[in-house]
Amino acid sequence: MMKKLRISLINIHGLLKGSGLEIGRDADNGGQTKYIYELAEFLSLHEDVEHVHLFTRLIDDPALSPEYAVPVEIINDKLDIRRIPFLGKKYKPKEQLWEGLDLFVNGAMQHIKQHNIFPDWIHSHYADAGYAAAELSAVLNIPFAHTGHSLGFYKKKKLVESGETEEELEKKFKFKARIAAEERTLELAEFIVTSTEQEIETYKAYKNFELGKYHAISPGIDTRKFVPYYYQENDSDKHMEEAQRKYWVAESISKFLTNPHKPIILALSRPDRHKNLNTLIEVYGKDKELQSIANLVIFAGIRKDIAKMPESEKNVLTDLLLLMDKYDLYGKMAIPKKHDVENEVSIIYRYAAEKRGVFVNLALHENFGLTVIESASSGLPVVVTKNGGPSEIIPVCQNGELVNPQEESQIKKALLNILTDENQWKYYSNNGAINIQKYYSWISHVNHYVELVKENLSLSSGAGIKKQHYPNINISRLKRKIDHLLVSDIDGTLIEPKLANPGLKELKTHLMNRTDKMAFAMASGRNLALVKKVIDEEEFPLPDFIICSVGTEIYYTNGKDYILDKGWAKFLAGRWKREEILNKLKAIKWIKLQEEEAQNPYKISYYYDKEQYNHDELITVLGTGWYKVNIIPSHGQFLDFIPKRASKGNAIKFLCRKWSIPLGNVIAAGDSGNDVDMFRGPVKGIIVGNRSAELMAYETTKSIYVAKTSASEGILEGLKYYKIIK
């Protein structure tokens, strides 16, 4: 019997809250937001699911509801929204969030560890969450699935064709990062969920198409909400509320119309050029017969003042109003300014069905066609684009007619056919109401999805079938509650080639046999390759963490793989101008650049002449920017320049925050100048007996122990002093 699933869904951008979604507010709050919220809700109702956590960004913006600033919002017993702060508090469009995704990953990781909500399965939505899920999956050794919702390749192609330059597009949309994330997701996700079989084809544009595994699972709709127009609510309070809403929907439409009792041709979409609303007005505007039979009603997003809207939306809405004027459709066409997306859409469909109307979607291409199944579920027949998902829905549901969205005569014929033939209208209406319940409910979607997840986990003993593709960490080591973390420098501290090092064997035995309550990290000026060399040559037990290259890199280990913490790199990048520093240091004659392998993006390493060392000269040459740089001389011969934020001490703090280890539970051991900042704050320090000149002035205090013996033996002495070992 498989244990119940704890699932984390990730949707980083957009606005998510339990008290009603703001669909249509802007381009980031369309169908994706609604899809994810409903998926989360119905997953949480599944008997094999223990809990669903929906991770998103925390937004504390006076222009928005304060609900978006609540760190954990409980939706029901098995569902909550968890908001991770990063890149400030203001609401930002998705394109501006790419640079902060590593910070989101760190925040999510810290949150998961702190609240002990390690998932069994992760599911990401859209490319930004795909990036985050791939990172979390690698570090936590938890498999993930992905839903793309839209693809960067096609958006870029469309914009390039419309005449924008690559540079402008890159600046605005960050396509390089997006497409790279999409490629990586295809490689690492256990599977990709698409809405239709056709949608799988769209991934062929990607290099990693063959590495992906795909499952077409139709999106569901909430069949509790999208009910047929003849359905009567039994609960009297709900019935009253419904009647009120219906009244306001009717009011908002009929105030535009001379004969509001006529059937209505209904369209409902974002004001997007791609949705092709202008063709619908052209068809209606040119045909007097259609105008005499029915009114035209278009809900095109939510607007207050068109003049203040984003350029693309402003243009579409202006065109619609100009076409209305061109064909003199006053009294025959309604274009309401707003509607309550969460509560009124289902009522709008039912209102149209009661009027014996028809729903129209003429998008040039429709990935799936959620509005097609929502309207069908309400008993409203459809005339819909044959391009994309609807061509798979209509044959199954028999609820309307497929048309070429650019073929006006075809559209007109289909509309007249449904509006003038009562038997045809009833046939489509009844089929829709029955078949949508059968094939397109959220319950059938979630049942299919949970089966796929369980199959994947049982075949892979829980770590994901694709496990061999990417490195995995022994996550149970990182998950555990840690009482003590020993961080030790390597050269001169753990090992000292010039000394006999009598304590080394005993220390290795202690580390090898350490309990789960004790974690071990190595911190070194060496780069990763040289740290690995020491581990192999000296046969050290593998550390949980490695802080290397003088604190500029953090890695997690698992026996064979070393995973870089990108969040730390992101944290360091602020105010660090590597090339500028290199140029300025050319003026110093007593330093010489070390070999290429000693350098990294956040570390510039030199050899220096001890006799000529002059700290003030370095500061003068670096100029006003010197305070953003840490200057670290060590062992009388090495000189490192690293970002101010980078240091072994700051790396320890960062690790402790991320893995919820109290700083007071850290013991740090070192022997030279570049170890000093490990001992700051509540960290307990061990300075070994063979310390370098820079540490000679130190004496034993409550939080620093100066050992009498050298290297490993000195570490043992300190661990006994702090009562970590007997």
PyMOL commands that set and color helices and strands:
alter all, ss='L'
color gray80, all
select helices_A, chain A and resi 31-44+66-69+94-96+98-115+126-140+152-161+166-173+175-188+197-205+209-211+236-254+273-275+277-286+288-293+306-308+311-326+341-354+370-377+390-397+408-420+422-439+442-459+465-469+475-479+504-512+528-538+566-573+578-585+596-598+610-612+615-628+648-658+663-665+673-679+693-695+711-721
alter helices_A, ss='H'
color red, helices_A
select strands_A, chain A and resi 5-10+49-57+72-76+79-84+121-125+144-147+191-194+214-216+264-269+295-300+333-334+358-361+382-385+400-403+484-489+518-523+545-548+553-557+562-564+591-593+604-608+629-634+638-643+666-670+684-687+704-706
alter strands_A, ss='S'
color yellow, strands_A
deselect
rebuild
show_as cartoon
